[in-house]
Amino acid sequence: MFFYAWSHDGHPAFRDPAASGRHDREEDSMLQPAPAFLHAADFRNLPLRFFAPPSGRPDLPWVAISDLLALSRLTRHQQQVTLTMFRNGDFQALFRTVTHDDDILVVCPVLYAREICHAFQDEGLIDADLNDFFIRTNKTAFRKQQESMPDRDPAWFFQAMGAHADFSWPQT
């Protein structure tokens, strides 16, 4: 089983307990390489990292939700519990545990991270400036994702929106 720890540069990451003598093959099979890296920006000296969607179908960027939690007012223990709930709860298919630059991160679609941001802001767990930062950084990641798709069909955006929501363009 992986456990939550702080990496050498101060941001949260899961760490492989094999180094401490514990090893869980089932958990290893759930660990995947991170999708293609898109963008990172620092907020209060901690990173917020964005990745291309892992599915290969039209989708918006994915974000390291573990980074976003580190920027919140949650304690380390609360962050660990929250990540465990994301990874094992009703929506676990939307959260993936991946490796990136020697860190083990939990990533999810930005649509869900945005809703988590709003909920955390409503509960006083993040500041409005973090929510604004998240939105700005997400836009940058989306633009970088678009750069790699010069021939994409205009309907791609609506397909990407529909990847995680019951979204359909009004019929005329």
C-alpha positions as a printed Julia matrix, in Angstrom:
172×3 Matrix{Float64}:
   0.0    0.0     0.0
   1.26   3.5    -0.76
   1.32   6.1     1.95
   1.23   9.84    1.83
   4.41  11.78    2.53
   6.16  14.99    1.6
   8.68  14.95   -1.21
  12.16  16.42   -1.0
  10.97  19.79   -2.35
   8.07  20.2     0.06
   5.04  19.15   -1.93
   2.9   16.13   -1.13
   3.4   12.82   -2.84
   2.71   9.2    -2.25
   5.83   7.24   -1.54
   6.58   3.61   -2.29
   6.85   1.74    0.99
   8.95  -1.0    -0.62
  11.93   0.95    0.63
  10.7    0.42    4.16
  10.19  -3.31    3.68
   6.44  -3.27    2.93
   5.19  -4.18   -0.53
   1.74  -4.64   -2.03
   1.62  -6.09   -5.56
  -2.06  -5.24   -6.04
  -1.39  -1.55   -5.37
   1.59  -1.62   -7.75
  -0.66  -2.77  -10.57
  -2.8    0.37  -10.08
   0.19   2.7   -10.44
   0.6    4.12  -13.94
   3.03   6.5   -15.58
   1.65  10.02  -15.68
  -0.02  11.12  -18.89
   1.91  13.63  -20.98
   2.92  16.63  -18.9
   1.31  19.92  -20.02
   2.03  22.68  -17.55
   3.01  23.53  -13.99
   2.91  26.75  -12.03
   3.89  27.54   -8.46
   1.51  28.99   -5.93
   3.07  29.89   -2.6
   6.17  27.9    -3.57
   4.23  24.68   -4.25
   3.48  23.3    -7.72
   0.17  22.73   -9.4
   0.73  20.3   -12.29
  -1.48  19.59  -15.3
  -1.39  16.63  -17.66
  -2.89  15.58  -20.98
  -5.92  13.33  -20.6
  -4.86   9.7   -20.16
  -7.71   8.17  -22.14
  -6.77   9.21  -25.67
 -10.32  10.4   -26.35
 -11.39  14.05  -26.44
 -11.05  15.33  -22.9
  -9.91  18.43  -21.05
  -6.6   18.46  -19.12
  -6.17  16.49  -15.92
  -4.66  18.0   -12.77
  -2.67  16.61   -9.87
  -5.37  16.84   -7.22
  -2.72  15.94   -4.65
  -0.99  19.26   -5.54
  -4.26  21.14   -5.14
  -4.88  19.59   -1.73
  -1.38  20.62   -0.63
  -2.35  24.22   -1.4
  -5.48  24.0     0.73
  -5.86  24.55    4.46
  -6.23  20.83    5.1
  -3.74  19.24    7.46
  -1.45  16.55    6.07
  -3.64  13.88    7.66
  -6.8   15.42    6.17
  -5.14  15.51    2.75
  -4.22  11.84    3.07
  -7.76  10.88    4.08
  -9.25  12.96    1.24
  -6.97  11.36   -1.36
  -7.8    7.91   -0.03
 -11.51   8.71   -0.33
 -11.04   9.94   -3.9
  -9.05   6.84   -4.87
 -11.46   4.39   -3.22
 -14.85   6.11   -3.31
 -17.8    6.06   -5.67
 -15.92   8.09   -8.29
 -12.62   6.22   -8.1
 -12.52   5.72  -11.87
 -12.01   9.48  -12.21
  -8.9    9.5   -10.01
  -5.69   7.82  -11.11
  -2.51   7.25   -9.2
   0.45   8.05  -11.44
   4.18   8.61  -11.27
   5.79  11.86  -12.41
   9.34  13.04  -11.68
   9.86  10.52   -8.87
   6.59  11.55   -7.19
   3.45   9.49   -7.01
   0.46  11.75   -7.61
  -3.29  11.44   -7.83
  -4.7   13.08  -10.98
  -8.26  13.78  -12.04
 -10.11  15.71  -14.76
 -10.05  19.48  -14.28
 -13.85  19.55  -14.35
 -13.92  17.64  -11.06
 -11.0   19.53   -9.57
 -12.81  22.78  -10.33
 -15.87  21.57   -8.41
 -13.63  20.47   -5.53
 -12.07  23.97   -5.53
 -15.49  25.6    -5.35
 -16.62  23.31   -2.54
 -13.4   23.9    -0.61
 -13.76  27.65   -1.07
 -17.36  27.51    0.2
 -16.11  25.66    3.29
 -13.2   28.06    3.85
 -10.59  25.44    3.03
  -9.0   27.47    0.23
  -8.73  31.17   -0.5
 -10.38  32.84   -3.48
  -6.94  33.67   -4.86
  -6.11  29.94   -5.05
  -9.35  29.3    -6.91
  -8.5   32.14   -9.34
  -4.96  30.75   -9.73
  -6.37  27.31  -10.5
  -8.64  28.72  -13.23
  -5.82  30.76  -14.82
  -3.38  27.86  -14.75
  -5.98  25.49  -16.14
  -6.51  27.86  -19.08
  -2.77  27.81  -19.78
  -2.71  24.01  -19.63
  -5.67  23.83  -21.99
  -3.93  26.14  -24.48
  -0.81  23.96  -24.33
  -2.96  20.89  -24.94
  -4.5   22.59  -27.98
  -1.06  23.33  -29.43
  -0.49  19.61  -29.85
  -3.76  19.19  -31.78
  -3.56  21.54  -34.78
  -6.05  19.6   -36.9
  -8.71  18.98  -34.3
 -12.33  19.23  -35.39
 -14.31  22.14  -33.82
 -16.67  19.56  -32.3
 -13.72  18.26  -30.26
 -14.33  20.8   -27.49
 -17.94  19.7   -27.05
 -16.9   16.06  -27.09
 -14.33  16.87  -24.41
 -16.98  18.61  -22.3
 -19.21  15.58  -22.73
 -16.49  13.2   -21.58
 -17.48  13.79  -17.95
 -20.87  15.42  -18.05
 -24.25  14.96  -19.61
 -23.58  17.76  -22.07
 -25.17  18.12  -25.45
 -25.24  21.06  -27.79
 -28.79  22.4   -28.3
 -30.36  21.21  -31.53
 -31.6   23.94  -33.9
